[in-house]
Amino acid sequence: VQLQASGGGLVQPGGSLRLSCVASGRTFSNYNMGWFRQAPGKEREFVARINWNGRTVYYADSVKGRFTISRDNAKNAVYLQMNSLKPEDTATYYCAASAYGGRVLTASGYGHWGQGTQVTVSS
């Protein structure tokens, strides 16, 4: 499956952004989807995960209550709504697809990656 992420940009602290990731190539609903992020000089970290039918979600503690992951299998898309953004949310955000079920929160559990979209939170 090929993934294309979009929606990043520059936003002020406290603002919102919605990231989108569109999939092509294989049956999107076969995959559990995740969002990861990587800031300069730091390792890629887990942000959120949603299972194939949208009924189970997981969030990193750092974004819980501010970010919401969702998906639309009819549109082959997964989204990340980011509210109350903080400067520490600044990073390149990646969507990823996983064939593994359960609580997979590490990058090694995802076999397909999008190209990344930059999110910068700054005044």
C-alpha positions, 0 to 999 in steps of 0.5 A: 500500500502507498501512503500520501500524507498532507495537511501540515503547516505553520500554526500558532500555539493553541491552534489546530491542524488536520492531517490527512493520509490517503492510501492506494494500491491495496485494500485499505481496510485490511490495515491498522493505521498509525501516525508517528512524528519525528523532531530534529535530532530525536527518534521517531515516536508514536502518536496515535493508532486506529484499528482497521474498523475504527473501533479501537484507538490508542494515543501517546500520553503527550497528545491524549485529549488534544489529538484525535485519529479517525479513518474513512475506509470508503475514502481510503483515508486516515486523519489526525485532528490536532487541537491545542497545539504546542511548540513541542508538537513541532515535527515531521508527521508520518502516517503508516500502515500495519498488518499486525493487530493489537496494541502495536505502538512502535515503528517496527510494527508498521511496514508501509510509510508515507513521505511525511508532512511538516508541522511547525507550531510557533508564534 
